[in-house]
Amino acid sequence: MSAIDDLLREIDRAADPATAEILARYFQVKPGGYGDGDRMIGVKLSTLRLLLKPYLRLELPLPEVEKALADPVHEHRLAILCWLADRATRSLKPRTANPAELQAIYELYLRNTRYVDNWDLVDCSAAQIVGARLLDRPRDPLYELIASSNLWERRIALVATHKLIMAGRTADTFALAELVLDDPEDLIHKASGWMLREAAKRTTPDDLFVFLDTHAARMPRTMLRYAIEHLPKELRAHYLAKPQ
């Protein structure tokens, strides 16, 4: 048995049916829900991270990791993505720098976006893997992802920019947000508004004001509310009052 098998067995032993029911409702694992077809076994993220901790320093074979990412159990995929995100983060640190490993993880991730199929799976991995890989490279892959018919690929594009934002590079966040103004999915509106808010926090709110002055009347209400959440009350009222 491999270390990955050991990890997945530990996760299975921590499964709780009552928690699985709660998680299934929360992640819309129901006919017509965005989690339709997924399988929850009932392991909270806090528990999952504790189980994963001893495995983070192990150099698991990427072919085995890729195979595990196709597992039908949601918590299994979440653990694998957390491991990949941690490895990608380590590959950028001076003492553990490994550009080749980051490239391999990035390619593995983009080959398998069909398994990164709920918002928690995207949010724990997109910035650390996709955003990190594109920090000092052309951002064309983000624009390919944002044009996808797949909800989760579009969310990956948006959330990936958080890594860029943390480095003070916000142009792509604003450009991508403009491309999803007419997106039909609320989860895209939330991700876009979240990244706009983060962009304003990390650099200057001036760029956000320009974006809002241009697009607030057209922005989906959820996107707008997320974007302006940390603005002063009078500014929030100003932008919310713009006619839709």
C-alpha angles and dihedrals in degrees: 000000000000129000088254090056089050091051094049091048090053090052091050091052089055093053118126122191094209091052089046090059091051093047092046090056093044094051094040096244093173138101107294093009121120089250094050111148096018123123123225120192097182112258117143119224092245090056091043092054091051091052091046097049098087090051097053095086094046117102096227114193108260094221088058091045090052091051091051091051088068091059113130092225112094095213091051091055091045091054092048092049091049089052092049091048091051092049091049090051091050090050089064097051116100095236094047101029112158114161092175092057092048089051091050092049091047092052092045090051096050091047089057107039089126086074094048088077111145134052096255091053091051096043096052094052119018099081095041094049111023098027092045093050092051098044094106099017137078112289096220093120090063091057091048090052094046089055092054122116086223113097093211095051089053090050090048089056093052099042091045088067090068088081089053091047091053087057091051095256109127106152094097092050091058093042093051092045089057090053093057100047089111097038111136096216123093091205088061091049089053094048093047094048090046092053092046089053091048092048091055091048095050100046123007131318090228093088090049090051090052090050093047094046088054101039112017094102090054099039118108107254094244092052091048094048092050092047096051098038095112098040120107114276095252092052092048089052091048094055095040089054092060108112116253 
